[in-house]
């Protein structure tokens, strides 16, 4: 079974570093954050090792989470 990982804050800093590290496990990454362009860059950095799905979301605004899940699924 292929491992799957959900990483929030993946557009920069620790979240990006965790995404890059987990990509070495050759699973599927769902990388979330507010900055789509930065998330796309993280996905490019991880793409040689793992499949990535970008999830543009703002976990600080709970009312936006459920509608954004429709785009993810």
KARARA-V968503 format. One record per helix or strand of 3 or more residues. SS is the DSSP state (2 for helix, 1 for strand). FROM is the first residue (numbers start at 1). TO is the last residue. If there is no record, write none. Layout:
{{SS FROM TO} {SS FROM TO}}
This chain:
{{1 4 8} {2 13 23} {1 28 33} {2 36 46} {1 51 56} {2 62 72}}
